[in-house]
Amino acid sequence: MATAYGPDTRDHQRSGAGSGDNPPVKHFFPAVLRAPLEARTWREFGYLLLSLPISVVLFSFAITLTSLGAGLLITFLGIPVLALGLAMCRGFGVMERARARGLLKLQVAEPAPVHGRTGGLMSWVGAVLKSGVSWRHLLYALLHFPWAVFAFTVSLTFWAYGWAAFSYPLWQWVFPAYVGVDGIQLYGDATHSIYLDSPFELAATSAFGLALVLLTPWIIRGLASVDRVMVYGLLGPSRLASRVVELESDRGVVVDTAAADLRRIERDLHDGAQARLVALAMDLGLAKEKLTHDPEAAARMVDEAHGEVKVALQELRDLARGIHPAVLTDRGLDAALSAIASRCTVPVTVEVDLASRPAQAIEGIAYFTVSELLQNVSKHARATRATVDVWRTADRLLLQVTDNGRGGANLSAGSGLAGLAERLDAVDGVLVVDSPVGGPTRITAELPWRG
């Protein structure tokens, strides 16, 4: 259902939340030709080469201390030795996360440190042994060693053979000069031998080497992807712990937002309707005193008080509408957003495509989001028209507000959009801003449906 306010209409095409992404950088050479010389390839190759010596040390420490601790479990010494082994694995995990950040460009959050309940040694030992993160670090130490051997061997073999074969025409002269043969021996037995020494064989060897050189970066990237999975899955915080931290942060945002809303309501009541009602009471008291000896003045004061009552009632209606308007409860988002659009300073086209209504809390947040965005259009955009689109995709509610104003809106800290993004994030929502300087501005909000 579409409702137009003002003379402007449009032929719109909905775009997703990723419409604000920067266009990809264009290169003159295709990726297959750039890959052997790209910094990413050499970083990942260096990571795979370093993995072997590091994994040998890590595996040796992990096996030694774990086996020693397990063997001593029949005595009391086995428990602290096993905890020490797990703690050392966690220490190696710090180094591995730093190495992954530097060479693989993989950002892995640090897991929560282990703290005992009482702060004593045995309390810490118990906490380490009960920590799932500690055991995942031990598992990484055990699994990464065989994988590092495989990745080191494969990556170095392809890299060395590829570049050696590709450059073979440049160093083939070494064989007749110092080895006494014509070139690399391809085949040989008691009766005859085949050497790569003719121009055609040199060219074929170089072409084969070039193919290996072009293939090796993709093999290295595939091997490095497995390392990324291992580091992220075994050395980072668990998904449950990350979700708990996220929910705690969201709860703080919700509490702060609710407190700010209460302060705003209190300020509006104190500075608006309450002040008018106090003035009204004083005017009625003066009118009561003058009623006997100056009826005309008392009538004028009562008439002025009547006007003050109307203004106070309008302010109370506006305040109630800002909290949760009755039209939203009774008729849903379509009617409520149309009411907001009718009060905007620019013509607004509203289109709501919803077969059913989401949860009341989500409806309220959607209403508040569109209200704030249209206020920004009125105050800052310098636009001549705007559009509001609301639709549902799977289990998500999407809102999009577009205007043809001057653009330049951003989510920088301290802006109203940043606060709005925090409010949406508290309910697992997303706010995406696409607003190049000069316009147009397209702001997309995504909320969970929760019908």
C-alpha positions in Angstrom: 0.0 0.0 0.0 1.5 3.4 -1.0 0.5 6.8 0.3 1.9 9.9 -1.2 2.3 13.2 0.6 3.1 16.0 -1.9 3.3 16.1 -5.7 6.4 13.8 -6.1 6.2 10.2 -6.9 8.9 7.7 -8.0 9.6 4.5 -9.7 11.7 2.9 -7.0 13.8 -0.2 -6.8 14.6 -1.6 -3.4 18.3 -2.1 -2.6 19.8 -4.3 0.2 21.8 -3.2 3.2 25.0 -3.5 1.3 24.3 -0.7 -1.2 26.8 1.5 0.5 29.8 -0.7 -0.1 32.7 0.8 -1.9 33.2 -0.4 -5.5 36.0 -3.0 -6.0 39.4 -1.7 -7.1 40.0 -2.3 -10.8 43.4 -3.8 -11.8 45.0 -3.9 -15.1 46.2 -7.5 -14.7 43.9 -10.4 -13.8 44.1 -11.9 -10.3 45.8 -15.1 -11.5 48.8 -13.0 -12.8 48.9 -10.7 -9.8 48.7 -13.4 -7.1 52.4 -14.7 -7.3 53.7 -11.2 -6.5 51.0 -10.0 -4.1 51.9 -9.2 -0.5 49.1 -11.5 0.7 50.7 -14.5 -0.9 54.1 -13.8 0.6 52.6 -13.2 4.1 50.6 -16.4 4.0 53.6 -18.3 2.6 55.7 -16.9 5.5 53.0 -18.0 7.9 53.1 -21.6 6.6 56.9 -21.7 6.8 57.0 -20.4 10.4 54.2 -22.8 11.4 56.5 -25.9 11.3 59.2 -24.8 13.8 56.6 -23.2 16.1 54.3 -26.2 16.0 57.2 -28.5 16.8 58.0 -26.6 20.0 54.3 -26.2 20.9 53.6 -29.9 20.3 56.6 -31.0 22.3 55.7 -28.9 25.3 52.1 -29.9 25.1 52.8 -33.6 24.9 55.5 -33.6 27.5 53.6 -31.7 30.2 50.2 -33.3 29.4 51.7 -36.8 29.5 53.6 -36.0 32.7 50.6 -34.5 34.4 48.4 -37.4 33.3 51.0 -39.9 34.6 51.2 -38.2 37.9 47.5 -38.0 38.5 47.8 -40.9 40.9 49.6 -38.4 43.1 48.7 -34.8 44.0 51.4 -33.4 41.7 49.6 -34.4 38.5 46.9 -31.8 38.9 49.2 -28.7 39.1 51.5 -30.1 36.4 48.5 -30.6 34.0 47.2 -27.1 34.8 50.7 -25.7 34.1 50.7 -27.5 30.7 47.3 -26.0 29.8 48.5 -22.5 31.0 51.5 -22.8 28.7 49.3 -23.8 25.8 47.3 -20.6 26.5 50.5 -18.6 26.4 51.4 -20.0 23.0 47.9 -19.2 21.9 48.6 -15.5 22.6 51.6 -15.7 20.2 49.6 -17.6 17.6 46.8 -15.0 17.6 49.3 -12.2 17.2 51.0 -14.2 14.3 47.6 -14.7 12.6 46.8 -11.0 13.0 50.1 -9.9 11.4 50.4 -12.4 8.6 46.9 -13.7 7.9 45.1 -10.5 8.8 42.8 -12.5 11.0 41.3 -10.6 13.9 40.6 -13.0 16.8 39.4 -11.7 20.1 41.3 -12.6 23.2 39.5 -15.2 25.4 38.7 -14.2 28.9 41.5 -14.7 31.4 41.3 -17.4 34.0 40.6 -16.2 37.5 40.0 -18.4 40.6 37.2 -17.7 42.9 39.5 -17.0 45.9 42.6 -15.9 44.2 44.7 -18.7 45.6 46.9 -21.2 43.7 44.6 -24.1 43.9 41.6 -22.0 43.0 43.5 -20.9 39.9 44.5 -24.5 39.1 40.8 -25.6 39.3 39.7 -22.7 37.1 42.3 -23.6 34.4 41.3 -27.3 34.4 37.6 -26.4 34.1 38.1 -23.8 31.4 37.0 -25.1 28.0 39.3 -22.5 26.3 42.4 -24.1 27.9 41.5 -27.5 26.6 40.8 -26.1 23.1 44.3 -24.5 23.2 45.7 -28.0 24.0 43.7 -29.5 21.1 45.2 -26.8 18.8 48.7 -27.7 19.9 48.1 -31.4 19.1 46.3 -30.9 15.8 48.4 -28.1 14.4 51.6 -30.1 14.3 50.7 -32.7 11.7 48.9 -30.0 9.7 51.9 -27.7 9.8 54.1 -30.5 8.5 51.8 -31.1 5.6 51.2 -27.4 4.8 55.0 -26.6 5.1 55.9 -29.5 2.7 53.2 -28.8 0.1 53.7 -25.0 0.0 57.5 -25.1 -0.1 57.5 -27.9 -2.7 55.2 -26.1 -5.1 57.0 -22.8 -4.6 60.5 -24.2 -5.0 59.7 -26.4 -8.0 57.6 -23.7 -9.7 60.2 -20.9 -9.5 63.1 -23.3 -10.3 61.4 -24.7 -13.4 60.2 -21.2 -14.5 63.7 -19.8 -14.3 65.4 -22.9 -15.6 66.6 -21.3 -18.9 68.5 -18.8 -16.8 70.5 -21.3 -14.8 70.7 -24.3 -17.1 74.3 -23.4 -17.9 75.3 -24.6 -14.4 75.0 -28.3 -15.4 77.5 -28.4 -18.4 79.8 -26.0 -16.6 80.0 -27.6 -13.2 78.2 -30.9 -13.2 79.4 -32.3 -16.5 75.9 -33.0 -17.9 73.8 -31.1 -20.4 70.9 -30.3 -18.1 68.4 -31.7 -15.7 68.1 -35.5 -16.3 64.6 -36.4 -17.1 65.2 -40.1 -17.6 68.2 -42.4 -17.5 69.2 -46.1 -17.5 72.2 -48.2 -18.4 71.9 -47.6 -22.2 70.7 -44.0 -22.6 69.6 -40.8 -20.8 67.3 -37.9 -21.5 68.4 -34.4 -20.5 66.4 -31.1 -20.7 68.8 -29.1 -22.9 67.3 -28.3 -26.2 65.6 -24.9 -26.8 62.2 -26.6 -27.0 62.7 -28.5 -23.7 63.9 -25.3 -22.0 60.8 -23.5 -23.1 58.5 -26.4 -22.1 60.2 -26.6 -18.7 59.8 -22.9 -18.2 56.1 -23.0 -19.3 55.5 -25.8 -16.8 57.2 -23.8 -14.1 55.1 -20.8 -14.9 51.9 -22.9 -14.5 53.2 -24.0 -11.1 54.1 -20.4 -10.2 50.6 -19.3 -11.0 49.0 -22.2 -9.2 51.1 -22.0 -6.0 49.5 -18.8 -4.6 46.0 -20.4 -4.7 47.4 -23.6 -3.0 49.0 -21.4 -0.3 45.7 -19.5 0.2 43.8 -22.7 0.6 46.3 -24.0 3.1 46.2 -20.7 5.0 42.4 -20.9 5.1 42.6 -24.1 7.1 44.9 -22.3 9.5 42.4 -19.5 9.8 39.7 -21.9 10.7 41.9 -23.6 13.3 43.0 -20.3 14.9 39.5 -18.8 14.9 37.8 -22.0 16.1 40.3 -23.2 18.7 42.2 -20.1 20.0 39.4 -17.6 20.1 36.6 -17.2 22.7 33.7 -19.6 22.4 30.6 -18.5 20.6 28.7 -18.7 23.8 31.1 -16.5 25.6 31.1 -14.0 22.8 27.3 -14.0 22.8 27.3 -13.4 26.5 29.6 -10.4 26.1 27.5 -9.1 23.3 24.2 -9.5 25.3 25.8 -7.7 28.3 26.8 -4.8 26.0 23.3 -4.7 24.4 21.7 -4.8 27.9 23.8 -1.8 28.9 22.7 0.1 25.7 19.1 -0.8 26.4 19.4 0.5 30.0 21.1 3.7 28.9 18.5 4.3 26.2 15.6 3.7 28.6 17.2 6.1 31.2 17.7 8.7 28.5 14.1 8.4 27.3 12.9 8.7 30.9 15.0 11.8 31.4 13.6 13.3 28.1 10.0 12.6 29.2 10.7 14.1 32.6 12.3 17.2 31.0 9.4 17.6 28.5 6.8 17.3 31.3 8.7 19.7 33.6 9.5 22.3 31.0 6.3 22.0 29.0 3.0 20.8 30.3 3.8 21.1 34.0 5.0 24.7 33.6 1.8 25.6 31.7 -0.4 23.9 34.3 1.3 25.8 37.1 0.8 29.1 35.3 -2.8 28.0 34.6 -3.5 27.4 38.3 -2.1 30.8 39.2 -4.2 32.5 36.5 -7.3 30.8 37.7 -6.5 31.8 41.3 -6.2 35.5 40.3 -9.4 35.2 38.2 -11.2 33.8 41.3 -10.1 36.8 43.4 -11.3 39.3 40.7 -14.5 37.5 40.0 -16.5 39.6 42.6 -15.2 43.1 42.0 -14.0 42.9 38.3 -16.0 40.3 36.4 -14.7 41.4 33.0 -11.0 41.0 33.9 -11.8 37.7 35.5 -13.6 36.6 32.2 -10.5 37.6 30.2 -8.2 35.6 32.5 -10.4 32.6 32.3 -10.4 32.8 28.5 -6.6 33.0 28.5 -6.5 30.0 30.9 -8.7 28.1 28.5 -6.1 28.7 25.7 -3.3 27.5 28.0 -5.3 24.3 28.7 -5.5 23.6 24.9 -1.8 24.2 24.5 -1.0 21.9 27.4 -3.2 19.2 26.1 -1.5 19.4 22.6 1.9 19.1 24.3 0.8 16.1 26.2 -0.6 14.5 23.0 2.8 15.2 21.3 4.6 13.7 24.2 2.4 10.6 24.2 2.8 10.2 20.4 6.5 10.3 20.8 6.5 7.5 23.4 4.1 5.1 21.6 1.3 6.6 19.5 -2.2 5.2 19.7 -2.4 4.9 15.9 0.6 2.5 15.9 -1.2 0.3 18.4 -4.5 0.4 16.7 -3.6 0.4 13.0 0.0 -0.6 12.7 3.1 0.7 10.9 1.4 1.8 7.7 -0.9 4.3 9.3 1.6 5.4 12.0 4.4 6.1 9.4 1.9 7.9 7.2 1.1 10.2 10.1 4.8 10.9 10.6 5.3 11.6 6.9 2.4 14.1 6.9 4.2 16.2 9.5 7.6 16.2 7.6 8.7 19.5 6.0 9.2 17.8 2.6 6.9 15.6 0.5 7.3 12.0 1.6 6.1 8.8 -0.2 5.4 5.9 2.2 5.2 2.3 1.0 4.6 -0.5 3.5 4.5 -4.0 2.2 3.7 -6.2 5.2 1.2 -9.1 5.2 1.2 -9.2 9.0 2.5 -7.2 12.0 5.7 -7.8 13.9 6.0 -7.8 17.7 4.9 -4.6 19.4 8.5 -3.9 20.6 9.8 -4.2 17.1 7.0 -2.1 15.7 7.8 0.6 18.3 11.5 0.6 17.4 10.7 0.7 13.7 8.4 3.7 14.3 11.0 5.5 16.4 13.7 4.8 13.7 11.7 6.3 10.8 10.6 9.2 13.0 14.2 10.1 13.8 15.3 9.7 10.2 12.6 11.9 8.9 13.4 14.5 11.5 17.0 14.5 10.2 15.6 14.9 6.7 13.6 18.0 7.9 16.4 19.5 9.8 19.7 18.7 8.0 19.2 17.2 4.5 18.0 20.2 2.5 15.9 17.8 0.5 12.9 18.4 -1.7 11.5 14.9 -1.5 11.9 11.7 0.5 10.7 8.1 0.5 10.0 5.5 3.2 9.9 1.8 2.3 9.1 -1.0 4.7 9.1 -4.7 3.8 9.8 -8.1 5.2 12.5 -10.5 4.0 12.5 -13.9 5.6 12.6 -13.3 9.4 13.9 -9.7 9.1 12.0 -6.4 8.9 13.7 -3.8 6.6 13.2 -0.1 6.6 14.7 2.3 4.1 14.5 6.1 4.1 15.8 7.9 1.0 16.1 11.6 0.3 17.6 13.7 -2.5 19.3 16.1 -0.1 23.0 17.2 0.2 24.2 13.9 1.6 27.3 13.6 3.9 25.5 11.7 6.7 27.7 9.2 8.6 27.8 7.0 11.7 30.7 8.9 13.4 30.7 8.9 17.1 28.5 11.5 18.7 26.1 11.8 15.8 22.4 11.0 16.1 22.8 8.2 13.6 25.4 6.6 15.9 23.0 6.6 18.8 20.3 5.2 16.5 22.6 2.4 15.4 23.3 1.5 19.0 19.6 1.3 19.7 19.1 -1.1 16.8 22.1 -3.1 17.7 20.6 -3.8 21.1 17.9 -5.8 19.5 20.2 -7.5 16.9 19.4 -4.9 14.3 21.7 -3.2 11.8 21.8 0.4 10.4 23.6 1.0 7.1 24.2 4.5 5.8 24.9 5.3 2.1 25.2 9.0 1.9 27.9 10.4 -0.5 28.6 14.1 -0.4 26.1 15.7 -2.7 23.5 13.0 -2.2 21.3 11.2 -2.4 21.1 9.6 1.0 19.8 6.1 1.6 19.6 4.7 5.1 18.6 1.1 5.6 17.6 -0.3 9.0 17.2 -4.1 9.5 15.4 -5.5 12.5 14.5 -9.0 13.6 10.9 -9.8 12.8 9.8 -11.5 16.0 6.1 -11.8 15.1 
